[in-house]
């Protein structure tokens, strides 16, 4: 029994995810109306498909579309263009007991100077988190500090040139600098998962960092995408390594974000798809991962990144039935800013640890992230309908109050 077990749980009942008053307490009527029309637009697949090329063209020729994007989709899904611009979002979330994960969402760059700047910006998020209890976790992507093509070559086990070897050392040093800063500041940092054809290299980097920095407490977390059929086994294998090497495994458990791209590439290149055969298989592995982590709560610290109500309900029940305190520092629920507020705020209200990803960065640089969010959302069966129904329910409640 750890000191966190059987200790002041705020009630044993699983929280309701239908309470829209709690879910949207932080949202003004203007916020709700904007969200309603935004989700209605995202729900139209045609608009989501034509949006990226039309927007990119408009910005390229200098049309004043940035202000429109910043006032609509950017405002809903992002905290701002800088850390300072995220202040209101951070405070707003924390007023509902929800923490912030500052996510510098610049991606797809190629220049070394950009990679150095991104490293420095991620370190600034760690410095901000170290002095702000409203920011319990930080995050970065390896492709934010290193070239995708280089990682792809490493994953394929192709020989690097001398120049590429030196480039790879710089990538490793950037990752080390970030994790070392997190360790010294006592701020956990998550390494996001990416495409399967660069993931082995990322996994090895993450494991190396965990071996170094997770001896006393979880500082570095790797991400396991359970829509891949091999990732539950991968997490269990890493736990075995952690046990033998004497460190705490840090695991962010998600379903995944690259399904259509993964299947298309596998088909084009003629190799077996790494993606689960169906959603049921992904759900089973995801929930099995939650069960496994809660059964090894002293040895694994984990973040359940999910917008799935059943998985959130299951984890809440697992904590209750296994006598693990809602506020155990090894367990966090996590969702994205602008989505599933019914999960985030109702879980936080029931005294579970919850933090939302708050992407930020220059509007133009964050566009790939925003377009991916919109495209993923339309691919999630029922997600937009669910968001719209909850927003509509709260609008009606306020009108009748």
Secondary structure per residue as TSV (DSSP state, phi and psi in degrees):
chain	resnum	aa	ss	phi	psi
A	1	X	-	360.0	126.7
A	2	X	-	-89.2	168.7
A	3	X	T	-68.0	-11.4
A	4	X	T	-91.5	-11.7
A	5	X	B	-85.7	147.2
A	6	X	T	50.9	41.6
A	7	X	S	-127.1	95.0
A	8	X	-	60.4	38.5
A	9	X	-	-61.2	137.1
A	10	X	S	-82.0	66.8
A	11	X	-	87.6	144.3
A	12	X	S	-96.6	-6.1
A	13	X	S	-76.0	143.7
A	14	X	-	-67.5	134.3
A	15	X	-	-65.5	149.3
A	16	X	-	-80.8	139.6
A	17	X	S	-102.6	13.5
A	18	X	-	-100.2	-7.2
A	19	X	-	-77.6	96.5
A	20	X	H	-77.4	-22.5
A	21	X	H	-63.3	-44.1
A	22	X	H	-70.2	-42.8
A	23	X	H	-59.9	-37.2
A	24	X	T	-116.6	18.5
A	25	X	T	-58.4	-31.6
A	26	X	T	-82.0	-6.6
A	27	X	-	-102.7	130.3
A	28	X	-	-75.1	170.4
A	29	X	H	-60.5	-37.7
A	30	X	H	-63.0	-43.1
A	31	X	H	-59.8	-44.9
A	32	X	H	-63.3	-43.7
A	33	X	H	-64.3	-41.5
A	34	X	H	-62.1	-44.6
A	35	X	H	-62.6	-39.8
A	36	X	H	-59.7	-49.8
A	37	X	H	-72.7	-31.2
A	38	X	H	-65.3	-46.9
A	39	X	H	-68.3	-30.7
A	40	X	H	-65.1	-37.7
A	41	X	H	-69.2	-43.6
A	42	X	H	-62.7	-30.5
A	43	X	T	-68.2	-14.4
A	44	X	-	-91.4	102.0
A	45	X	H	-55.2	-36.3
A	46	X	H	-59.7	-44.2
A	47	X	H	-65.3	-37.4
A	48	X	H	-65.7	-37.0
A	49	X	H	-73.1	-40.0
A	50	X	H	-85.8	-15.1
A	51	X	H	-57.3	-52.4
A	52	X	H	-57.7	-52.2
A	53	X	H	-65.1	-37.7
A	54	X	H	-65.5	-44.6
A	55	X	H	-64.8	-46.0
A	56	X	H	-60.1	-41.3
A	57	X	H	-64.4	-44.1
A	58	X	H	-62.1	-41.0
A	59	X	H	-71.4	-33.5
A	60	X	H	-65.9	-38.9
A	61	X	T	-90.4	2.2
A	62	X	T	87.9	17.9
A	63	X	-	-70.3	147.8
A	64	X	S	-77.7	59.7
A	65	X	-	-93.0	-17.6
A	66	X	H	-57.9	-43.5
A	67	X	H	-64.6	-34.3
A	68	X	H	-68.0	-45.7
A	69	X	H	-62.6	-44.7
A	70	X	H	-64.0	-31.6
A	71	X	H	-84.4	-10.4
A	72	X	T	-121.3	-95.1
A	73	X	H	-63.4	-38.7
A	74	X	H	-64.5	-44.8
A	75	X	H	-62.8	-34.2
A	76	X	H	-77.6	-41.5
A	77	X	H	-101.8	-7.4
A	78	X	E	-127.9	155.3
A	79	X	E	-85.1	-26.5
A	80	X	E	159.3	-170.9
A	81	X	S	-92.9	-18.5
A	82	X	S	-134.5	168.9
A	83	X	T	-59.6	-42.4
A	84	X	G	-60.9	-37.7
A	85	X	G	-69.0	-15.5
A	86	X	G	-83.9	-6.6
A	87	X	H	-54.1	-46.5
A	88	X	H	-63.7	-40.1
A	89	X	H	-64.0	-44.3
A	90	X	H	-58.1	-47.7
A	91	X	H	-66.1	-40.3
A	92	X	H	-63.4	-46.3
A	93	X	H	-62.4	-43.4
A	94	X	H	-70.2	-23.2
A	95	X	H	-64.5	-21.9
A	96	X	T	-104.4	19.3
A	97	X	T	70.7	14.8
A	98	X	-	-100.9	127.7
A	99	X	E	-80.3	170.2
A	100	X	E	-116.5	138.9
A	101	X	E	-113.9	102.7
A	102	X	E	-69.2	122.3
A	103	X	E	-122.9	99.4
A	104	X	E	-71.4	105.3
A	105	X	-	-99.9	36.8
A	106	X	-	-84.7	127.7
A	107	X	-	-145.8	165.9
A	108	X	S	75.4	20.0
A	109	X	-	-89.1	169.5
A	110	X	-	-130.0	-19.9
A	111	X	-	-85.8	142.9
A	112	X	H	-62.0	-37.8
A	113	X	H	-64.0	-36.1
A	114	X	H	-66.2	-41.1
A	115	X	H	-62.2	-41.3
A	116	X	H	-65.2	-41.7
A	117	X	H	-63.7	-38.9
A	118	X	H	-65.9	-43.4
A	119	X	H	-54.0	-47.9
A	120	X	H	-64.1	-36.5
A	121	X	H	-69.0	-39.6
A	122	X	H	-64.3	-39.3
A	123	X	H	-62.5	-36.5
A	124	X	H	-64.6	-34.5
A	125	X	H	-65.9	-35.7
A	126	X	H	-67.1	-42.3
A	127	X	H	-62.7	-39.4
A	128	X	H	-66.5	-42.9
A	129	X	H	-63.3	-34.0
A	130	X	H	-62.8	-24.0
A	131	X	T	-115.8	16.8
A	132	X	-	-142.0	108.0
A	133	X	T	-66.8	-11.8
A	134	X	T	-77.8	-6.6
A	135	X	-	-121.5	86.5
A	136	X	-	-80.9	-18.3
A	137	X	E	-141.3	155.8
A	138	X	E	-130.4	172.4
A	139	X	E	-157.2	154.3
A	140	X	E	-156.4	163.3
A	141	X	-	-109.3	139.2
A	142	X	G	-62.5	-34.0
A	143	X	G	-70.3	-6.9
A	144	X	G	-77.9	-21.4
A	145	X	T	-122.2	9.5
A	146	X	S	-157.6	154.6
A	147	X	-	-75.1	132.0
A	148	X	H	-55.9	-47.1
A	149	X	H	-60.1	-33.7
A	150	X	H	-67.5	-45.4
A	151	X	H	-62.0	-38.4
A	152	X	H	-62.9	-41.0
A	153	X	H	-67.3	-39.4
A	154	X	H	-64.6	-43.0
A	155	X	H	-62.7	-35.8
A	156	X	T	-79.8	0.0
A	157	X	T	57.0	39.9
A	158	X	-	-89.6	150.1
A	159	X	-	-69.1	132.7
A	160	X	-	-91.7	148.9
A	161	X	-	-75.4	170.0
A	162	X	H	-59.7	-39.9
A	163	X	H	-63.5	-41.6
A	164	X	H	-69.4	-35.7
A	165	X	H	-60.5	-42.7
A	166	X	H	-66.9	-39.5
A	167	X	H	-60.1	-43.1
A	168	X	H	-64.3	-37.8
A	169	X	H	-62.5	-37.2
A	170	X	H	-66.4	-38.6
A	171	X	H	-62.3	-47.9
A	172	X	H	-60.3	-40.1
A	173	X	H	-66.7	-35.4
A	174	X	H	-66.1	-44.8
A	175	X	H	-62.2	-42.6
A	176	X	H	-62.2	-42.4
A	177	X	H	-61.3	-40.8
A	178	X	H	-65.4	-48.8
A	179	X	H	-68.7	-35.5
A	180	X	H	-65.1	-41.0
A	181	X	H	-62.8	-42.7
A	182	X	H	-61.2	-41.7
A	183	X	H	-63.3	-48.3
A	184	X	H	-68.4	-30.6
A	185	X	H	-88.0	-6.8
A	186	X	T	59.9	43.0
A	187	X	-	-122.4	117.7
A	188	X	E	-61.8	143.4
A	189	X	E	-130.6	130.8
A	190	X	E	-99.2	139.1
A	191	X	E	-102.0	115.0
A	192	X	-	-68.9	150.3
A	193	X	-	-79.7	156.0
A	194	X	-	-138.4	-157.5
A	195	X	-	-64.2	149.6
A	196	X	H	-61.2	-28.3
A	197	X	H	-84.6	5.6
A	198	X	H	-128.6	0.7
A	199	X	H	-72.1	-32.8
A	200	X	H	-59.7	-41.1
A	201	X	H	-65.0	-41.7
A	202	X	H	-64.7	-42.6
A	203	X	H	-59.6	-43.0
A	204	X	H	-65.4	-42.0
A	205	X	H	-60.0	-46.9
A	206	X	H	-62.4	-43.3
A	207	X	H	-64.1	-39.5
A	208	X	H	-61.9	-42.8
A	209	X	H	-68.0	-39.8
A	210	X	H	-64.2	-41.5
A	211	X	H	-58.9	-35.6
A	212	X	H	-82.1	-40.1
A	213	X	H	-110.9	-7.7
A	214	X	-	-104.2	25.5
A	215	X	S	-67.2	-45.3
A	216	X	S	-96.1	-36.8
A	217	X	S	-153.6	161.8
A	218	X	-	-73.7	118.2
A	219	X	-	-113.6	-46.6
A	220	X	E	-104.6	133.1
A	221	X	E	-120.2	134.7
A	222	X	E	-96.1	162.9
A	223	X	E	-113.2	133.3
A	224	X	E	-116.8	116.2
A	225	X	E	-91.7	106.9
A	226	X	T	-79.0	-0.6
A	227	X	T	-79.9	-5.1
A	228	X	B	-90.2	136.7
A	229	X	T	-73.6	-10.4
A	230	X	T	-105.6	0.5
A	231	X	H	-84.6	-24.8
A	232	X	H	-65.4	-45.4
A	233	X	H	-62.1	-36.9
A	234	X	H	-62.9	-43.0
A	235	X	H	-65.0	-42.7
A	236	X	H	-64.0	-38.2
A	237	X	H	-65.6	-41.7
A	238	X	H	-65.3	-33.7
A	239	X	H	-64.9	-39.6
A	240	X	H	-62.9	-39.9
A	241	X	H	-64.2	-42.3
A	242	X	H	-60.9	-41.1
A	243	X	H	-63.0	-43.2
A	244	X	H	-73.9	-31.4
A	245	X	H	-92.7	-9.3
A	246	X	T	76.9	43.6
A	247	X	-	-134.1	164.6
A	248	X	-	-87.5	128.4
A	249	X	E	-75.6	128.7
A	250	X	E	-103.2	122.6
A	251	X	E	-133.1	122.0
A	252	X	E	-98.9	123.1
A	253	X	E	-106.6	118.1
A	254	X	E	-130.5	168.4
A	255	X	-	-81.9	-50.5
A	256	X	-	145.3	163.9
A	257	X	S	-132.6	8.2
A	258	X	-	-132.2	29.7
A	259	X	H	-58.9	-51.4
A	260	X	H	-64.2	-41.6
A	261	X	H	-63.3	-40.7
A	262	X	H	-64.2	-46.9
A	263	X	H	-65.8	-40.1
A	264	X	H	-63.9	-44.6
A	265	X	H	-65.7	-42.1
A	266	X	H	-60.8	-40.8
A	267	X	H	-67.6	-43.3
A	268	X	H	-65.5	-36.9
A	269	X	H	-97.2	-4.0
A	270	X	T	73.5	35.4
A	271	X	S	-120.9	159.6
A	272	X	-	-61.4	135.4
A	273	X	-	-64.9	136.8
A	274	X	-	-78.5	-4.8
A	275	X	B	-83.4	146.1
A	276	X	-	-55.3	150.7
A	277	X	S	-64.7	-26.9
A	278	X	S	-158.4	169.9
A	279	X	H	-64.2	-36.0
A	280	X	H	-58.8	-40.2
A	281	X	H	-66.0	-40.5
A	282	X	H	-64.5	-43.2
A	283	X	H	-61.5	-41.5
A	284	X	H	-63.0	-46.1
A	285	X	H	-66.2	-38.6
A	286	X	H	-61.1	-49.9
A	287	X	H	-68.8	-32.1
A	288	X	H	-65.0	-36.2
A	289	X	H	-64.4	-41.5
A	290	X	H	-61.9	-43.8
A	291	X	H	-62.4	-43.9
A	292	X	H	-64.6	-45.0
A	293	X	H	-65.0	-41.8
A	294	X	H	-69.1	-24.2
A	295	X	H	-78.6	-14.1
A	296	X	T	-126.9	46.2
A	297	X	T	-64.0	-26.5
A	298	X	T	-77.5	-22.0
A	299	X	T	-106.8	-13.7
A	300	X	E	-130.3	127.6
A	301	X	E	-106.1	133.2
A	302	X	E	-142.3	153.0
A	303	X	E	-117.7	121.8
A	304	X	E	-90.4	96.8
A	305	X	E	-88.4	103.2
A	306	X	-	-158.0	145.9
A	307	X	-	-107.9	12.9
A	308	X	-	-90.9	117.4
A	309	X	H	-62.2	-39.2
A	310	X	H	-64.9	-38.5
A	311	X	H	-69.1	-37.9
A	312	X	H	-64.1	-42.4
A	313	X	H	-64.1	-41.3
A	314	X	H	-62.2	-46.5
A	315	X	H	-63.5	-41.1
A	316	X	H	-59.1	-42.0
A	317	X	H	-68.8	-37.8
A	318	X	H	-62.7	-42.1
A	319	X	H	-63.4	-41.4
A	320	X	H	-66.9	-48.8
A	321	X	H	-69.8	-27.1
A	322	X	T	-94.3	5.1
A	323	X	T	67.4	32.1
A	324	X	B	-98.3	128.8
A	325	X	-	-60.5	142.3
A	326	X	T	-55.5	-32.6
A	327	X	T	-98.0	18.1
A	328	X	-	-55.8	128.8
A	329	X	T	-67.6	-9.4
A	330	X	T	-89.5	3.5
A	331	X	E	-133.1	126.3
A	332	X	E	-135.7	141.3
A	333	X	E	-92.9	147.5
A	334	X	E	-147.1	137.7
A	335	X	E	-134.4	173.1
A	336	X	E	-88.6	145.4
A	337	X	T	-56.3	134.7
A	338	X	T	89.4	0.0
A	339	X	S	-137.6	149.5
A	340	X	-	52.5	43.1
A	341	X	H	-63.2	-25.8
A	342	X	H	-63.6	-30.4
A	343	X	H	-78.9	-54.2
A	344	X	H	-57.9	-52.2
A	345	X	H	-78.7	-30.7
A	346	X	H	-73.3	-35.3
A	347	X	H	-65.5	-44.7
A	348	X	H	-63.7	-38.7
A	349	X	H	-62.6	-30.9
A	350	X	T	-86.2	9.1
A	351	X	T	75.8	28.2
A	352	X	-	-89.5	155.0
A	353	X	-	-72.6	123.4
A	354	X	E	-137.8	138.3
A	355	X	E	-142.4	140.1
A	356	X	E	-104.2	139.8
A	357	X	E	-66.1	126.2
A	358	X	E	-119.2	92.9
A	359	X	E	-67.1	147.8
A	360	X	E	-153.2	165.9
A	361	X	S	144.1	171.3
A	362	X	-	-55.6	138.7
A	363	X	H	-51.3	-50.0
A	364	X	H	-61.6	-39.6
A	365	X	H	-72.2	-25.7
A	366	X	H	-90.1	-8.0
A	367	X	H	-53.0	-44.7
A	368	X	H	-56.2	-39.2
A	369	X	H	-63.2	-46.9
A	370	X	H	-62.9	-42.3
A	371	X	H	-65.1	-38.3
A	372	X	H	-65.4	-40.0
A	373	X	H	-57.8	-48.0
A	374	X	H	-63.1	-43.4
A	375	X	H	-68.3	-39.1
A	376	X	H	-64.7	-41.5
A	377	X	H	-62.4	-39.0
A	378	X	H	-70.8	-21.0
A	379	X	H	-84.0	-15.9
A	380	X	S	-85.1	113.9
A	381	X	T	-58.4	120.6
A	382	X	T	81.3	-6.2
A	383	X	H	-63.4	-47.7
A	384	X	H	-67.4	-38.1
A	385	X	H	-62.8	-38.5
A	386	X	H	-65.1	-47.1
A	387	X	H	-58.9	-46.2
A	388	X	H	-63.9	-40.3
A	389	X	H	-66.5	-38.1
A	390	X	H	-69.0	-42.5
A	391	X	H	-63.4	-43.5
A	392	X	H	-61.9	-40.2
A	393	X	H	-62.1	-42.6
A	394	X	H	-70.7	-37.3
A	395	X	H	-61.7	-43.0
A	396	X	H	-65.8	-39.8
A	397	X	H	-61.8	-42.3
A	398	X	H	-67.8	-37.2
A	399	X	H	-67.0	-31.9
A	400	X	H	-91.3	-8.1
A	401	X	-	-72.7	360.0
